[in-house]
Amino acid sequence: MGDTLDEGEIYWRDLHPWLKSVGYELRPRYRPGWIPSWVTRPPKSVFDEYDREDHLIRFEEDIMDVTRMRDGKQFVLKRIPKIPNNERDMALYLSTPPPSEDPRNNCIPVEDVLNPPGDAHSEIIVMRLLRPFDSPRFDTIGECVDFFLQAFKGLQFMHARHVAHRDCTGLNLMMDASDMYPKGFHPIEINRNPEYTGSAKYYTRTQRPPRYYWIDFGQAIRFDESDENPRAPCIHANDRSVPEFQEEGHELREYDPFPIDIYYLGNMGHEHYPKTLGLEFMRSLVEDMVQDDPTKRPDIDECVYRLEEIVRSLSSWKLRSQVELSDDTGLGYIARFFPHWIRRISYIIRRIPPIPVRKTEF
């Protein structure tokens, strides 16, 4: 463990007084005068040495986590160049009315844009602290269904605005779990509490429904409403299995990006449903979405329609059933079985819907 900050960390440390003046607090490591805890309190063992919150660093120099002082909510700061920037411009467009007023909009909102003093070449966008969409694991099939509905409708919103995401894969679909984790979680070690003194305590998605957000609009393109033949150059996203991009010379061609978005979304389900037992009802829709011929893939409106039809066909019993993964062990299943059934009976008695329903926003 180093006793000093690196250059990227020093940038944020030097901004601490200003960030605090605009309502954001950094972790102790990034406050002026920081002295490593392992210096003031020498570790008693190797385990103790790495069990100190202030040894945790971010490896992305342009990203930093903060806490909003007025309410204790957690955010992420991202430093970007103060030049025309597609990711910033697209995120701001989707975060302002009228797009922001569409209930289907689950594109990560930009909460604020800050201009750091002494840095004329950068600006800082403020966004919510998110976590992977499948962390913690889903408890019920109904929770999986809510995830699918939000993911599909979020892409439907973008396509209705003539925006193709072009990288709508699982890595760019994350979860705002602030209601699930009322006391927060550590922004680096997300399964531990913010103080790094123990595990982060959380509710299930049924108990405290989360919201899922599409992120990373660096490759997104917005087309004119009158464009009847949208085309965009090949961009290799996180998912490199797109059939159109397997052809020789594909780098020199342009493609309709909207069916490619459909492929990405479908392939995310195609990869996950074999691992998650009980999602066989998604098979037909997902297989249509990942067809080799892009002209045969359904558009997003048809995908949402078919998904809603599928959901209506599922019984309450099915929706409340426990999620099992293909690699679960017998002991793990037993450990989850009884807590699941206690919750399940409680939900039925209290008439909590089998598909999570959000009552409040962030």
N, C-alpha and C positions, 0 to 999 in steps of 0.2 A: 504494500500500500504506500503510495507516494504521499509525502507530507506537504506537497505544494500543488497548486492548481496548474493545469496546462493552459496554453494560450486561449483556446476556445472557452474554457471555463472562466478565465479572467475577464473576458468580455462581459459575461453575465454578472459576475461579481461586481464589476465596476458600475453596472446599471442598477444595482440593488437600491440605493437611496431614491433614485428616480422612479423605479418600479413601485417601491413602497408608497411614494407620493401619489401615484395614480391608482393605488388600491391593490397591488399584488405583492405577495411575499414569497421569497425564495426559500429553499431548504437551508438548514444551518450551514452546510458546506459552502454555500455561495454568498454568505453574508460577510461584510468587512470584519476583519479581525479574527476570522475563523482559525482555531487551533485544533488540529486533529484530536479526536477523542482518545486515540491510542497513544497520544503523547501525554495528555493530562491524566489518563487512566490506563496505564500499561495493561495489555491483555494478559489474562491468566493462563490462556491456552491458545492453541491454533484455532480452535473453534470460536473462541471469544474474539480473536483478532478480526475475523471476518463477519462478526455479528454486530457490527457498528453501522448505524444508518449513514454516517457521513463518509463511509468509504465507497458508497454507490455513486457512480458517475454515468453521465450520458456520453455515448460515443459519437452522436451526431452534434457537431458543434453549433449548428444553426437552430437547434431545438432545445427548449428548456421547459420544465414543469414549474408551475406556480400554484399558489392558493389565493383565491380572492378573499381579501380581508373582511369584507362586509358580511359574508355569509359562509365562509369556509369551504366553498366549492372549489374543485380542482380544475385547472386549465392547462393548456399547452401553449407556449409561445413559439412561433416559427419566424425566424429572421429571413427575409427575402430581399433581393435587389430592388431598389426603387427605380425600376425600368419597366417597360411593357412586359407583363408577366401573365402568361395564359392561365396558370393555376390560380393566381390571385384574382384576376379579372373574372374568371368563370365562377369561382367560389363567391365573390361579391355579388355577381349577377343573380345567382341562385339563392342568395341570402337576403335579398331585398324585394319589396313588393313590386309587381304582383306575384312573382314566382314564390316568394316566401310564404304567401298566404294560402297556397294550395296544400290541402291536408295530406296529399300523397308525397309531398316534398320531404325526403329524409336525406338530403345532401347535407354534409356537415356544415353548419352555419358559422360564418365569421362573426364572432361576438364583438370584436373591436379591431381597429387598426391603429397602432401606436407608432409615433415617430421618435426614435431614441435620440437623446441629445448627444451631440458630438459625432454623429454618424449620419452624414448627409446622403450616403449612398444606400442606406437600408431602411426598411420599415418592418414592423413586427405585427403579424396577425395573431389574434387571440382566438383559440378554439377550445372546445371541450376536451377533457381528458377521456379517452375511450380505451376499450380493451377488446381483444379478439372476440368475435361474435359467439364463439363456442366455449368461452371461459367465463364462469364455470360451465360444466357440461349441462346439457338440457336434461330436465327431470321428466317431462311428459311429452307425448306426441303433440298435444295442443300447443306447447311452447315452440316446437319445431314449426308447426303450421303458422304461428304468428310471425316467426322469422321469415318464412317463405313469402307470406303476404306482404310484409314490409319491404323485402328485397325486390319483389316483382313490381309492386306499386311505385317504389322509388325510381326504378328504371323506366316505368311507364310515364312518370312525371317528366323525367329528362327527355324522353323521346317526344312527348307532347310539346315540349319547348324546342324541339328540333336540335337537341343536344345529344351527341353520341359520346359516351364515356370513353370507350376504346381500351379500357383496362378494368372492366367490372368483374373482377375475380375475387375470390375469398379473402385475399390479403387486403383488399380495398373496401371491405364491408365490415364495419366494426360496431361495437355496442356501447351506448351510453348507459352504464350500470350505476349511475349515481343514486337512484332510488333503491337498488338492490343492496348497495353498500352505503348505508346512511352515515357511517363513520369514515367512509373513504377507504382507499387502498393505496399502497405505495406505488408511485408512478414508474419505478424501475422494476422492483420485485412485486408484481401485481397480486400475488397471493398472500402478501403480508400487509399488516396495517400500516398507516402512514408513519407511525412512530418507529416501525421496524422492531417492535417488541413481541410480536406474535402473529398468528394468522389473521387475515382480514375476515371479519364476520359478515355474512351475507344472507339475504333472503333468496328464495327461488324466483324465477321469472313469473310464475303464477301469482305469488304473493306480492311482488313489487315489479310490475311489467316494465321492461326496458324499451328503449327505442334504438333501432339499428340505423346506422348512417353510412352512406356511400362517401368515400373520401378520395383524395388524390385526383385532381382534375387537370394535371399537367399535360395529358394527352387528349383531353376532351376537345371536341369541335362543335361549334354552334353553326347551323346552316340557316340560310334565309328561308322564310316560310314558303316562298314561291319556288324553291329548288325542288324539282320533281325527280331529279336524278343525282342525289348526293353522292359524292365520291371523295375519298381521302386516301393518301398514300399508306402503304403498309407500315404498321408500327408493331413491333414484337412486344407484347405485354408479358405479364407474369405467367400467363397460360400460353405456351408456344405450340399448342396442338391444333390451332385453327386450320381446318382443311384448305381454305383459300391460300394460306401461307406456306403450304407444302409444295406448291407447284414451282417448277424451275422458272426463274426470272420474276418471281412474285414481287421482289423488292422494287422493281421498275414499274409496277402497275398500280392503278388506283382501284379501290373497292368501295362498295356501299358499306359503311361502318355499322349500320343499324342491325342487319342480320348477324354481324360478327359479335355485337353486344349480346344478342340472343344466345349465340353459341357459348360465350363466356359464362353467362348466367346459368344456362342449362348444364354446362360441363361442371360447374361448381356443385350442382345437385347430383350429377352423374357420378362424381367422385365420392360424395358423402353418403348417398343413400345405401350403397352396399355395406358401408361400415356401421350404419345406424339401423338396427332391426326395427321393422314396423313401418317403414316409409315406402312400402311397395306401391302405394297408391300414387306416388309421384312418377313411377317408371315410364308410363306411356307419354306423358307430357314432356318429360326430360329427354327421352329418346327422340322425340320430334324436334326438339330445340337444338340438338347436336347433329342433325343430318349433314352429310357431306355437301349436299347441294344447298347453297344459301337461299335459293328461291323457294325451297320447300319448307324452310323453317317458318313457324308461325310468327307474326309480328307480336309486339309486346301486348297490344290490346287483347288479342286472342289468347295469349298466354295467361293474362290476368283473368279473363273470363273463364277459361278452362280450370284454372286453379280454384277460383271461387266455387265452381260447380263441384269440383272434387271435395272441397271443404264441406259443402252442404251435405254431401253424401256420407260423411263420417259421423258415427254415433258418438254420443257423449262418453260412453265407456271407452271407445277407441281413443278419443282425444285425451282422456285422463290416464291412459295406460302409461306405464313406466318405460322410459327410453333405455334400451339395451344396446351396447356396442358389440360388434363382432369379436373384439378381442378382450371382452370382459372376462374376468376369472370368476369361478364359483364363489369364492370368498367375498370378492368385491360385490357381486350381485346380492348375496345375503346381507352384507353390511348396509346396502342401500334399500333393501326390500322393505324392512319394517318401518324406517322413517318415512319412506314414500307412502306406504299405506296409511300411516297415521295422518299425514298431510292430506291424502286423497279423501279419506272419510271426512276430515274437517272441511275440505272444500265443498263436498256434497251437502253436508249439514248446513253450511253457511251460504250455500248457493253461489259460490264463487265460480264464474264462467270457466269452462275447460280451456278456452282460448284466452290468453291474457288480454285484458282491456285496460288501457292507460286512462287514468282519470285526471292527471295533472301533467304539466310540462315542466321542463327544467327551470 
